[in-house]
Every structure is written in structure tokens, then in C-alpha cells.
Amino acid sequence: MPDSLQYLVEDWFKKTTLYDFRLKEASLQETDNGKYTVDLDIEAYKIYADTIGNEEKSAPNDWVDIGLYGDEEEEKLIALKRVKFNAEKLEFTLMADEKPVKAAIDPHRLLIERVVDDNVKKLE
């Protein structure tokens, strides 16, 4: 494992680590060439819990997937990008060749999070 990912051993095996991601806003625009861009405003935290339930919230410093769905059922992922979450407030832009229906944080649900309902937003 590269040194840059060594923190994962600590976070995932030696500590109780939870994530709190919130997709605050997602706006869709069609470009002049028929493609689509989606701007995402994200709030992100990493939470460390001890054995008696005390929690410590901190800013993340993790690679996280963001994506766009082409259907309501969230089965057709039409864009996926791995980005660095290194602050509590983040902004990213994704592009797609076809019109996306929803935007999502961690669309494959790889990370342990308490509330996943606020990770997806329908695009208007």
C-alpha cells in the first residue's frame, strides 16, 4: 500500500470511523455542444467514535467518489469521478454526455455513513 493511503489502515481497522456527507446543492446546465455539467456543493465530515460512544468530528482528508445517474432508480451511473474531500465545504463539477437525472456522493456506498439519504439530489 502506498504511504499516501496508509491512513486507511488506521481509520478502517484500528478506529471506528464514520462519514457524514451532505449534497447541499446540485445544479444542471446543458452546454453548447449538447453535453451536461453539474455543479455540486458538498458538506463533509469524518467522525471518530470511541468504545463508549463519544464522537470527535473532523475535516475529511479522503478520496471519495461522486457521480451522476441517468435514471430515477439509481442503477445507471453515467459519470463517476474520484475526488479529494479535504475540507468541510467543497465544490465540484461533473460532466456527462447524456442528461443526468440525479447527482450522488459515494454512489457505490463504499464508506460507512449514518445517513445516506442526503447524499443524492434530483436534478431539475
DSSP file (Angstrom, degrees, kcal/mol; ACC not computed):
  #  RESIDUE AA STRUCTURE BP1 BP2  ACC     N-H-->O    O-->H-N    N-H-->O    O-->H-N    TCO  KAPPA ALPHA  PHI   PSI    X-CA   Y-CA   Z-CA
    1    1 A M              0   0    0      0, 0.0     5,-0.1     0, 0.0     2,-0.0   0.000 360.0 360.0 360.0 133.5    0.0    0.0    0.0
    2    2 A P    >   -     0   0    0      0, 0.0     3,-1.9     0, 0.0     4,-0.4  -0.325 360.0-115.5 -66.0 152.1    1.4    3.4   -0.9
    3    3 A D  G >  S+     0   0    0      1,-0.3     3,-1.3     2,-0.2     4,-0.4   0.821 113.0  66.7 -56.3 -32.2    2.2    5.7    2.0
    4    4 A S  G 3  S+     0   0    0      1,-0.3    -1,-0.3     2,-0.1     3,-0.2   0.702 107.4  39.5 -66.0 -18.1   -0.5    8.1    0.8
    5    5 A L  G X  S+     0   0    0     -3,-1.9     3,-1.7     1,-0.1     4,-0.5   0.329  83.1 102.5-110.8   5.8   -3.1    5.6    1.7
    6    6 A Q  T X>  +     0   0    0     -3,-1.3     3,-1.0    -4,-0.4     4,-1.0   0.787  69.4  70.5 -60.6 -28.6   -1.7    4.2    4.9
    7    7 A Y  H 3> S+     0   0    0     -4,-0.4     4,-2.9     1,-0.2    -1,-0.3   0.769  85.8  68.8 -61.0 -24.4   -4.2    6.3    6.9
    8    8 A L  H <> S+     0   0    0     -3,-1.7     4,-3.1     1,-0.2     5,-0.4   0.869  93.7  55.3 -64.0 -36.2   -6.9    3.9    5.7
    9    9 A V  H <>>S+     0   0    0     -3,-1.0     4,-1.7    -4,-0.5     5,-0.9   0.933 112.8  42.8 -60.5 -44.8   -5.5    1.1    7.8
   10   10 A E  I  X>S+     0   0    0     -4,-1.0     5,-1.2     3,-0.2     4,-1.0   0.945 119.4  42.9 -64.7 -49.3   -5.7    3.3   10.9
   11   11 A D  I  <5S+     0   0    0     -4,-2.9     6,-0.4     1,-0.2    -2,-0.2   0.889 123.6  33.5 -67.2 -41.0   -9.2    4.7   10.0
   12   12 A W  I  <5S+     0   0    0     -4,-3.1    -1,-0.2    -5,-0.2    -3,-0.2   0.708 132.0  22.6 -94.3 -20.7  -10.8    1.4    8.9
   13   13 A F  I  <5S+     0   0    0     -4,-1.7    -3,-0.2    -5,-0.4    -2,-0.1   0.699 128.0  35.1-118.5 -27.8   -9.2   -1.2   11.1
   14   14 A K  I  <<S+     0   0    0     -4,-1.0     2,-0.3    -5,-0.9    -3,-0.2   0.662 118.0  38.5-104.1 -18.9   -7.9    0.5   14.3
   15   15 A K  S   <S-     0   0    0     -5,-1.2     2,-0.8    -6,-0.2    35,-0.1  -0.829  80.9-112.4-125.0 163.4  -10.5    3.2   14.8
   16   16 A T  E     -A   49   0A   0     33,-0.8    33,-2.6    -2,-0.3     2,-0.5  -0.888  45.5-177.8 -95.1 107.8  -14.3    3.5   14.5
   17   17 A T  E     +A   48   0A   0     -2,-0.8     2,-0.3    -6,-0.4    31,-0.2  -0.933   9.3 177.1-117.1 127.1  -14.6    5.9   11.6
   18   18 A L  E     -A   47   0A   0     29,-3.1    29,-3.1    -2,-0.5     2,-0.4  -0.843  16.9-140.7-120.7 159.9  -17.9    7.2   10.2
   19   19 A Y  E     -Ab  46 113A   0     93,-2.1    95,-0.8    -2,-0.3     2,-0.4  -0.920   6.9-162.9-122.6 149.2  -18.5    9.7    7.5
   20   20 A D  E     +A   45   0A   0     25,-2.5    25,-1.6    -2,-0.4     2,-0.4  -0.868  19.9 170.4-132.5  98.2  -21.1   12.5    7.2
   21   21 A F  E     -A   44   0A   0     -2,-0.4     2,-0.4    94,-0.3    23,-0.2  -0.877   9.2-173.7-110.0 140.9  -21.6   13.7    3.6
   22   22 A R  E     -A   43   0A   0     21,-2.6    21,-2.5    -2,-0.4     2,-1.2  -0.975  20.2-148.4-137.4 122.5  -24.3   16.0    2.5
   23   23 A L  E     +A   42   0A   0     95,-3.0    19,-0.2    -2,-0.4     3,-0.1  -0.775  23.7 177.5 -86.3  98.7  -25.0   17.1   -1.0
   24   24 A K  E     +     0   0A   0     17,-1.8     2,-0.3    -2,-1.2    -1,-0.2   0.912  61.7   3.2 -73.9 -44.7  -26.4   20.6   -0.3
   25   25 A E  E     -A   41   0A   0     16,-1.3    16,-2.5    -3,-0.2     2,-0.3  -0.991  54.5-175.7-143.5 147.7  -27.0   21.7   -3.9
   26   26 A A  E     -A   40   0A   0     -2,-0.3     2,-0.4    14,-0.2    98,-0.3  -0.924  11.0-172.0-144.7 118.6  -26.7   20.3   -7.3
   27   27 A S  E     -A   39   0A   0     12,-2.2    12,-2.2    -2,-0.3     2,-0.4  -0.933   9.2-149.8-119.7 138.1  -27.3   22.4  -10.4
   28   28 A L  E     +A   38   0A   0     -2,-0.4     2,-0.4    10,-0.2    10,-0.2  -0.848  15.5 176.4-107.9 134.8  -27.6   21.1  -14.0
   29   29 A Q  E     -A   37   0A   0      8,-2.6     8,-2.8    -2,-0.4     2,-0.4  -0.999  23.7-137.0-135.4 141.5  -26.6   23.1  -17.1
   30   30 A E  E     -A   36   0A   0     -2,-0.4     6,-0.2     6,-0.2     2,-0.1  -0.825  26.0-139.0 -92.9 134.9  -26.6   22.0  -20.8
   31   31 A T    >   -     0   0    0      4,-3.1     3,-1.6    -2,-0.4    -1,-0.0  -0.374  24.9-103.3 -88.4 170.5  -23.6   23.1  -22.7
   32   32 A D  T 3  S+     0   0    0      1,-0.3    -1,-0.1     2,-0.1    -2,-0.0   0.770 119.7  56.2 -63.8 -26.8  -23.4   24.5  -26.2
   33   33 A N  T 3  S-     0   0    0      2,-0.0    -1,-0.3     1,-0.0     3,-0.1   0.242 122.7-100.2 -93.6  14.8  -22.1   21.2  -27.5
   34   34 A G  S <  S+     0   0    0     -3,-1.6     2,-0.1     1,-0.3    -2,-0.1   0.530  86.2 117.8  84.5   5.7  -25.0   19.1  -26.2
   35   35 A K        -     0   0    0     63,-0.0    -4,-3.1    64,-0.0     2,-0.4  -0.421  57.4-124.7 -94.7 177.9  -23.2   17.8  -23.1
   36   36 A Y  E     -AC  30  96A   0     60,-2.7    60,-2.4    -6,-0.2     2,-0.4  -0.966  14.2-161.9-129.6 141.1  -24.2   18.5  -19.5
   37   37 A T  E     -AC  29  95A   0     -8,-2.8    -8,-2.6    -2,-0.4     2,-0.4  -0.949   5.1-163.4-118.5 144.5  -22.4   19.9  -16.5
   38   38 A V  E     -AC  28  94A   0     56,-2.6    56,-2.5    -2,-0.4     2,-0.5  -0.989   6.5-153.3-129.4 122.7  -23.5   19.5  -12.9
   39   39 A D  E     -AC  27  93A   0    -12,-2.2   -12,-2.2    -2,-0.4     2,-0.4  -0.834  14.2-160.0 -95.7 130.0  -22.1   21.7  -10.1
   40   40 A L  E     -AC  26  92A   0     52,-3.3    52,-1.9    -2,-0.5     2,-0.5  -0.932  12.1-162.6-115.6 131.6  -22.1   20.1   -6.6
   41   41 A D  E     -AC  25  91A   0    -16,-2.5   -17,-1.8    -2,-0.4   -16,-1.3  -0.969  24.6-174.9-108.8 121.2  -22.0   21.9   -3.3
   42   42 A I  E     -AC  23  90A   0     48,-2.9    48,-2.8    -2,-0.5     2,-0.4  -0.906  24.5-158.5-125.6 143.4  -21.0   19.4   -0.6
   43   43 A E  E     -AC  22  89A   0    -21,-2.5   -21,-2.6    -2,-0.4     2,-0.4  -0.983  25.1-178.5-114.9 132.0  -20.6   19.4    3.2
   44   44 A A  E     +A   21   0A   0     44,-2.2     2,-0.3    -2,-0.4   -23,-0.2  -0.994  12.0 169.9-141.4 137.7  -18.3   16.7    4.5
   45   45 A Y  E     -A   20   0A   0    -25,-1.6   -25,-2.5    -2,-0.4     2,-0.4  -0.980  22.2-144.2-139.9 152.5  -17.1   15.5    7.9
   46   46 A K  E     -AD  19  58A   0     12,-3.0    12,-2.9    -2,-0.3     2,-0.5  -0.957  20.2-159.0-112.5 138.6  -15.2   12.5    9.3
   47   47 A I  E     -AD  18  57A   0    -29,-3.1   -29,-3.1    -2,-0.4     2,-0.5  -0.975   6.5-160.4-124.7 126.7  -16.3   11.2   12.7
   48   48 A Y  E     -AD  17  56A   0      8,-2.6     8,-2.5    -2,-0.5     2,-0.4  -0.916  12.7-165.9-103.7 129.3  -14.2    9.1   15.0
   49   49 A A  E     -AD  16  55A   0    -33,-2.6   -33,-0.8    -2,-0.5     6,-0.2  -0.910   6.6-146.7-115.5 142.3  -16.1    7.3   17.7
   50   50 A D    >   -     0   0    0      4,-2.3     3,-1.5    -2,-0.4   -35,-0.0  -0.369  39.3 -88.0 -96.5-176.5  -14.6    5.6   20.8
   51   51 A T  T 3  S+     0   0    0      1,-0.3    -1,-0.0    -2,-0.1    -2,-0.0   0.670 125.3  48.4 -69.6 -17.0  -15.8    2.4   22.6
   52   52 A I  T 3  S-     0   0    0      2,-0.1    -1,-0.3     0, 0.0    -3,-0.0   0.289 122.8 -97.1-106.8  10.6  -18.3    4.3   24.8
   53   53 A G  S <  S+     0   0    0     -3,-1.5     2,-0.2     1,-0.3    -2,-0.1   0.445  71.9 145.5  95.9  -0.2  -19.9    6.4   22.0
   54   54 A N        -     0   0    0     -5,-0.0    -4,-2.3     1,-0.0     2,-0.4  -0.505  33.8-154.2 -69.1 139.9  -18.0    9.6   22.3
   55   55 A E  E     -D   49   0A   0     -6,-0.2     2,-0.5    -2,-0.2    -6,-0.2  -0.917  15.9-163.2-123.0 145.7  -17.6   11.2   18.9
   56   56 A E  E     -D   48   0A   0     -8,-2.5    -8,-2.6    -2,-0.4     2,-0.3  -0.983  14.4-151.4-127.0 118.9  -15.0   13.6   17.5
   57   57 A K  E     +D   47   0A   0     -2,-0.5     2,-0.3   -10,-0.2   -10,-0.2  -0.699  23.0 166.2 -91.1 138.4  -15.8   15.4   14.3
   58   58 A S  E     -D   46   0A   0    -12,-2.9   -12,-3.0    -2,-0.3    -2,-0.0  -0.962  42.3 -88.9-145.4 164.0  -13.0   16.5   12.0
   59   59 A A        -     0   0    0     -2,-0.3   -14,-0.2   -14,-0.2    29,-0.1  -0.489  51.6-115.5 -69.4 143.0  -12.5   17.7    8.4
   60   60 A P        -     0   0    0      0, 0.0    -1,-0.1     0, 0.0   -16,-0.1  -0.321  26.9-175.0 -76.8 162.7  -12.0   14.8    6.0
   61   61 A N        +     0   0    0     25,-0.1     2,-0.3     2,-0.1    25,-0.2  -0.395  47.5 119.3-148.9  62.7   -8.9   14.1    4.0
   62   62 A D  E     -E   85   0B   0     23,-1.9    23,-3.6    21,-0.0     2,-0.5  -0.888  66.7-112.7-134.1 154.8  -10.1   11.2    1.9
   63   63 A W  E     +E   84   0B   0     -2,-0.3     2,-0.3    21,-0.2    21,-0.2  -0.808  42.8 177.5 -87.5 127.7  -10.7   10.2   -1.7
   64   64 A V  E     -E   83   0B   0     19,-3.0    19,-2.9    -2,-0.5     2,-0.3  -0.980  26.5-121.7-135.2 142.7  -14.4    9.9   -2.3
   65   65 A D  E     -E   82   0B   0     -2,-0.3    41,-3.6    17,-0.2     2,-0.3  -0.641  23.9-173.3 -83.6 140.4  -16.4    9.0   -5.5
   66   66 A I  E     +EF  81 105B   0     15,-2.6    15,-2.6    -2,-0.3     2,-0.3  -0.956  15.8 168.3-124.9 150.9  -19.0   11.4   -6.8
   67   67 A G  E     -EF  80 104B   0     37,-2.6    37,-2.6    -2,-0.3     2,-0.4  -0.948  31.7-123.3-156.4 173.8  -21.3   10.5   -9.7
   68   68 A L  E     -EF  79 103B   0     11,-2.2    10,-2.4    -2,-0.3    11,-1.3  -0.985  20.8-146.6-126.9 135.4  -24.3   11.1  -11.9
   69   69 A Y  E     -EF  77 102B   0     33,-2.9    32,-3.3    -2,-0.4    33,-1.4  -0.790   6.9-157.7-100.2 144.4  -27.2    8.8  -12.5
   70   70 A G  S    S+     0   0    0      6,-3.2     2,-0.3    -2,-0.3     7,-0.1   0.330  76.8  46.3 -98.0   4.8  -29.1    8.6  -15.8
   71   71 A D  S >  S-     0   0    0      5,-0.4     3,-0.9    31,-0.1    30,-0.1  -0.962  79.6-119.3-145.4 160.7  -32.2    7.1  -14.2
   72   72 A E  T 3  S+     0   0    0     -2,-0.3    -1,-0.1     1,-0.2    -3,-0.0   0.802 109.7  61.5 -67.5 -31.0  -34.6    7.5  -11.3
   73   73 A E  T 3  S-     0   0    0      1,-0.1    -1,-0.2    -3,-0.0    -3,-0.0   0.527 105.2-125.9 -78.1  -6.0  -33.8    4.1   -9.9
   74   74 A E  S <  S+     0   0    0     -3,-0.9     3,-0.1     2,-0.1    -2,-0.1   0.875  79.2 113.7  62.1  40.8  -30.1    4.9   -9.4
   75   75 A E        +     0   0    0      1,-0.2     2,-0.8     0, 0.0    -1,-0.1   0.640  58.5  67.1-109.1 -23.8  -29.0    1.9  -11.4
   76   76 A K        -     0   0    0     -5,-0.1    -6,-3.2     2,-0.0     2,-0.7  -0.825  64.7-167.8-107.7  96.2  -27.4    3.6  -14.5
   77   77 A L  E     +E   69   0B   0     -2,-0.8    -8,-0.2    -8,-0.2     3,-0.1  -0.744  10.8 174.2 -84.7 114.2  -24.3    5.5  -13.4
   78   78 A I  E     +     0   0B   0    -10,-2.4     2,-0.3    -2,-0.7    19,-0.3   0.579  65.9  25.2-101.6 -11.5  -23.3    7.8  -16.4
   79   79 A A  E     +E   68   0B   0    -11,-1.3   -11,-2.2    17,-0.1     2,-0.3  -0.975  61.4 175.7-151.3 139.4  -20.4    9.7  -14.8
   80   80 A L  E     +E   67   0B   0     -2,-0.3     2,-0.4   -13,-0.2   -13,-0.2  -0.991   2.0 173.5-146.5 135.0  -18.1    8.8  -11.9
   81   81 A K  E     -E   66   0B   0    -15,-2.6   -15,-2.6    -2,-0.3     2,-0.6  -0.993  24.8-139.9-144.8 134.2  -15.1   10.7  -10.6
   82   82 A R  E     +E   65   0B   0     -2,-0.4     2,-0.3   -17,-0.2   -17,-0.2  -0.848  33.4 175.9 -94.3 124.0  -12.9   10.1   -7.6
   83   83 A V  E     -E   64   0B   0    -19,-2.9   -19,-3.0    -2,-0.6     2,-0.6  -0.855  33.9-105.1-128.7 160.0  -12.1   13.4   -5.8
   84   84 A K  E     -E   63   0B   0     -2,-0.3     2,-0.9   -21,-0.2   -21,-0.2  -0.775  22.0-157.7 -89.6 118.3  -10.2   14.5   -2.7
   85   85 A F  E     +E   62   0B   0    -23,-3.6   -23,-1.9    -2,-0.6     3,-0.0  -0.857  34.4 148.1 -90.8 104.5  -12.5   15.6    0.2
   86   86 A N        +     0   0    0     -2,-0.9     2,-0.3   -25,-0.2    -1,-0.1   0.108  55.1  40.8-130.4  21.6  -10.1   17.8    2.1
   87   87 A A  S    S-     0   0    0      1,-0.1   -43,-0.1    -3,-0.0     3,-0.1  -0.960  80.1-112.4-156.9 167.6  -12.4   20.4    3.7
   88   88 A E  S    S+     0   0    0     -2,-0.3   -44,-2.2     1,-0.2     2,-0.5   0.779 107.2  43.6 -79.3 -26.2  -15.8   20.7    5.3
   89   89 A K  E    S+C   43   0A   0    -46,-0.2     2,-0.3    -3,-0.0   -46,-0.2  -0.985  76.4 171.1-122.1 126.6  -17.2   22.7    2.4
   90   90 A L  E     -C   42   0A   0    -48,-2.8   -48,-2.9    -2,-0.5     2,-0.4  -0.928  21.4-158.3-136.2 154.4  -16.4   21.6   -1.1
   91   91 A E  E     +C   41   0A   0     -2,-0.3     2,-0.3   -50,-0.2   -50,-0.2  -1.000  17.9 169.3-134.3 133.7  -17.5   22.4   -4.7
   92   92 A F  E     -C   40   0A   0    -52,-1.9   -52,-3.3    -2,-0.4     2,-0.4  -0.946  21.3-145.1-137.9 158.8  -17.0   20.1   -7.7
   93   93 A T  E     -C   39   0A   0     -2,-0.3     2,-0.3   -54,-0.2   -54,-0.2  -0.996  13.7-169.4-126.7 132.6  -18.2   19.9  -11.3
   94   94 A L  E     -C   38   0A   0    -56,-2.5   -56,-2.6    -2,-0.4     2,-0.3  -0.893   8.1-149.7-116.6 150.3  -19.0   16.8  -13.3
   95   95 A M  E     -C   37   0A   0     -2,-0.3     2,-0.3   -58,-0.2   -58,-0.2  -0.911  12.7-176.0-119.0 149.2  -19.7   16.4  -17.0
   96   96 A A  E     -C   36   0A   0    -60,-2.4   -60,-2.7    -2,-0.3   -17,-0.1  -0.993  29.1-142.0-142.6 148.5  -21.9   13.9  -18.8
   97   97 A D  S    S+     0   0    0     -2,-0.3     2,-0.3   -19,-0.3    -1,-0.1   0.755  92.3  41.3 -79.1 -26.2  -22.6   13.1  -22.4
   98   98 A E  S    S-     0   0    0    -20,-0.1   -62,-0.1   -62,-0.1   -20,-0.0  -0.812 105.0 -82.4-119.9 164.0  -26.3   12.4  -21.6
   99   99 A K        -     0   0    0     -2,-0.3     2,-0.1   -29,-0.1    -2,-0.1  -0.474  46.3-141.5 -69.5 119.1  -28.7   14.2  -19.4
  100  100 A P        -     0   0    0      0, 0.0   -30,-0.3     0, 0.0     3,-0.1  -0.473  13.5-164.0 -79.1 153.7  -28.3   13.1  -15.8
  101  101 A V  S    S+     0   0    0    -32,-3.3    22,-3.2     1,-0.3     2,-0.3   0.736  72.1  16.4-103.4 -35.2  -31.3   12.7  -13.5
  102  102 A K  E     -FG  69 122B   0    -33,-1.4   -33,-2.9    20,-0.3     2,-0.3  -0.970  60.6-144.8-140.4 153.6  -29.6   12.6  -10.1
  103  103 A A  E     -FG  68 121B   0     18,-2.5    18,-2.2    -2,-0.3     2,-0.3  -0.886  25.1-172.8-114.0 150.9  -26.2   13.5   -8.6
  104  104 A A  E     -FG  67 120B   0    -37,-2.6   -37,-2.6    -2,-0.3     2,-0.4  -0.996  26.2-139.9-148.4 148.8  -24.7   11.5   -5.8
  105  105 A I  E    S-F   66   0B   0     14,-1.8   -39,-0.2    -2,-0.3     4,-0.1  -0.907  95.5  -1.4 -99.8 135.7  -21.8   11.3   -3.3
  106  106 A D  S >  S-     0   0    0    -41,-3.6     3,-2.0    -2,-0.4    -1,-0.2   0.941  75.9-176.8  50.1  59.0  -20.3    7.8   -2.8
  107  107 A P  T 3  S+     0   0    0      0, 0.0    -1,-0.1     0, 0.0    -2,-0.1   0.740  79.1  51.8 -63.0 -23.3  -22.8    6.2   -5.3
  108  108 A H  T 3  S-     0   0    0    -43,-0.0    -2,-0.1     0, 0.0    -3,-0.0   0.449 107.7-126.9 -89.7  -0.3  -21.4    2.7   -4.7
  109  109 A R    <   +     0   0    0     -3,-2.0    -3,-0.1    -4,-0.1     4,-0.1   0.936  55.2 151.8  55.2  53.4  -21.8    3.2   -0.9
  110  110 A L        +     0   0    0    -45,-0.1     2,-0.3     2,-0.1    -1,-0.1   0.750  51.6  64.6 -83.0 -26.5  -18.2    2.2   -0.1
  111  111 A L  S    S-     0   0    0     -5,-0.1     2,-0.6     1,-0.0   -93,-0.1  -0.719  89.3-109.5-104.7 150.9  -17.9    4.3    3.1
  112  112 A I        +     0   0    0     -2,-0.3   -93,-2.1   -95,-0.2     2,-0.4  -0.661  47.5 165.2 -82.6 119.0  -19.8    3.8    6.3
  113  113 A E  B     -b   19   0A   0     -2,-0.6     3,-0.2   -95,-0.2   -93,-0.2  -0.990  37.6-143.0-137.1 142.7  -22.2    6.7    6.8
  114  114 A R  S    S+     0   0    0    -95,-0.8     2,-0.6    -2,-0.4    -1,-0.1   0.938  92.9  30.0 -69.4 -47.6  -25.1    7.1    9.2
  115  115 A V        +     0   0    0    -96,-0.3   -94,-0.3     1,-0.1    -1,-0.2  -0.948  56.3 166.5-121.2 113.5  -27.5    8.9    6.8
  116  116 A V    >   +     0   0    0     -2,-0.6     3,-1.8    -3,-0.2     4,-0.3   0.564  62.9  84.7 -99.8 -10.6  -27.2    8.2    3.1
  117  117 A D  G >  S+     0   0    0      1,-0.3     3,-0.7     2,-0.2    -1,-0.1   0.795  88.3  53.5 -62.7 -27.8  -30.5    9.9    2.1
  118  118 A D  G 3  S+     0   0    0      1,-0.2   -95,-3.0   -97,-0.2    -1,-0.3   0.268  90.9  77.8 -91.9  13.3  -28.8   13.3    1.9
  119  119 A N  G <  S+     0   0    0     -3,-1.8   -14,-1.8   -97,-0.2     2,-0.4   0.552  89.5  59.8 -92.8 -10.8  -26.1   12.1   -0.5
  120  120 A V  E <   -G  104   0B   0     -3,-0.7     2,-0.4    -4,-0.3   -16,-0.2  -0.951  59.7-175.3-125.4 138.7  -28.3   12.1   -3.6
  121  121 A K  E     -G  103   0B   0    -18,-2.2   -18,-2.5    -2,-0.4     2,-0.3  -0.997  25.7-124.6-132.6 138.0  -30.2   15.0   -5.2
  122  122 A K  E     -G  102   0B   0     -2,-0.4     2,-0.4   -20,-0.2   -20,-0.3  -0.605  29.0-130.8 -75.8 137.8  -32.6   15.0   -8.1
  123  123 A L              0   0    0    -22,-3.2   -96,-0.1    -2,-0.3    -1,-0.0  -0.775 360.0 360.0 -95.2 133.4  -31.5   17.4  -10.9
  124  124 A E              0   0    0     -2,-0.4    -1,-0.1   -98,-0.3   -97,-0.1   0.370 360.0 360.0-106.1 360.0  -34.1   19.8  -12.3
